[in-house]
Amino acid sequence: MSIAVKQLELLDELGLFQDWTERYEYVIGLGKKLPLMHEEKHTQDRLIKGCQSQVWLDAGFEDGVMHYQADSDSLITKGMIALFVRVLDGEKPDAILQADMSFIDKTGLKEHLAPTRANALNLMATQMKQRALEHAAS
């Protein structure tokens, strides 16, 4: 399944909810479903700088595709990074680098977040692409 199809699927799922409380509960639920990231991976080099909450991102490259693992000390932030993990995990670095990440704007989440949390979404997408860039030539 392509990144664009995964994005549309996610947007369709979020569109099922009538109000923002339900959407946030769904996003928080996605964060809770992320695989456990062990404490020893909560290091400075994995920390996404500039986020209001602490967000750790680990990226690996295996069999030609990227694998992401993430965690946060905030439930909503963990849910937000889970959106990106769901869309980008298992994809080739070149596909990630070319992906249009503006799908996150279509979720409507940014309008209901404090500016610092909304900015965190951009930082997360940038960091995930940066990690893919490190492996794009492979």
C-alpha positions in Angstrom: 0.0 0.0 0.0 1.5 3.4 -1.0 2.0 6.3 1.4 -0.8 8.3 -0.3 -3.2 5.4 0.2 -2.3 5.1 3.8 -2.8 8.8 4.3 -6.3 8.6 2.6 -7.2 5.7 4.8 -6.2 7.6 7.9 -8.2 10.7 6.8 -11.2 8.5 6.2 -10.9 7.0 9.7 -10.7 10.4 11.3 -13.6 11.6 9.2 -15.9 9.1 10.9 -15.7 11.1 14.1 -18.2 13.9 14.6 -16.3 16.0 17.1 -12.8 16.8 18.1 -12.9 15.0 21.4 -13.6 11.8 19.6 -10.8 12.5 17.1 -8.3 13.2 19.9 -9.4 10.0 21.7 -8.7 8.1 18.5 -5.3 9.7 18.0 -4.4 9.0 21.6 -5.5 5.4 21.1 -3.1 5.1 18.1 -0.3 6.3 20.4 -1.1 3.7 23.0 -0.9 1.0 20.3 2.7 1.9 19.3 5.1 -0.8 20.2 7.0 -0.2 23.4 10.2 1.8 23.0 12.5 0.8 25.8 13.9 3.4 28.1 17.5 2.9 26.9 16.4 4.3 23.5 15.2 7.6 25.2 18.5 9.3 24.4 19.4 12.8 23.3 20.2 11.7 19.8 16.7 10.3 19.4 15.0 13.3 20.9 13.1 15.6 18.5 14.3 19.1 19.4 11.7 21.9 19.6 8.7 19.9 20.7 6.9 21.1 23.8 6.8 17.5 25.0 9.6 15.0 24.8 9.4 12.9 21.7 11.9 10.2 20.8 12.2 8.8 17.3 14.3 5.8 16.4 14.8 4.8 12.8 16.2 1.6 11.3 16.8 0.5 7.8 16.3 -3.1 6.8 15.6 -5.0 3.6 15.4 -1.7 1.7 12.7 -0.1 3.9 12.6 2.2 6.9 11.3 1.1 10.3 10.3 3.7 12.8 9.8 3.5 16.5 8.6 6.4 18.6 7.6 7.4 22.1 6.6 10.6 24.0 5.9 11.6 27.6 2.6 13.1 26.4 -0.4 11.0 25.2 -1.5 13.4 22.5 2.0 13.9 21.2 2.6 10.1 21.2 -0.7 9.8 19.2 0.5 12.5 16.7 3.8 10.7 16.1 1.9 7.5 15.7 0.1 9.0 12.7 3.4 9.5 11.0 4.7 6.1 12.0 1.6 4.4 10.6 2.0 6.2 7.2 5.8 6.0 6.8 6.9 2.7 8.5 7.9 0.0 6.1 8.3 2.4 3.2 11.4 2.9 1.0 13.5 6.0 1.9 12.9 7.6 -1.6 9.2 7.2 -1.2 9.3 8.9 2.2 11.4 11.8 0.9 8.9 12.3 -1.9 5.8 12.0 0.3 3.5 14.9 0.6 3.1 15.3 4.3 0.4 18.0 4.1 -2.1 15.2 4.7 -1.7 16.1 8.4 -3.3 19.6 7.6 -6.3 17.8 6.3 -6.9 16.0 9.6 -7.8 19.4 11.1 -5.8 18.5 14.2 -3.5 21.6 13.9 -6.5 24.0 14.3 -7.3 22.5 17.7 -3.7 22.4 19.0 -1.7 25.0 20.8 0.8 26.6 18.3 3.8 24.8 19.9 2.1 21.4 19.5 1.0 22.2 15.9 4.7 23.1 15.2 5.7 19.7 16.6 3.8 18.0 13.8 6.1 19.7 11.3 9.2 18.8 13.3 8.1 15.2 13.5 7.6 14.9 9.7 10.9 16.7 9.1 12.8 14.3 11.4 11.3 11.2 9.8 12.3 12.5 6.4 15.8 13.3 7.7 16.2 9.8 8.9 15.1 8.4 5.5 17.5 10.7 3.8 20.4 9.1 5.7 19.5 5.8 4.0 18.2 7.0 0.6 21.5 6.2 -1.2 21.5 2.7 0.2 
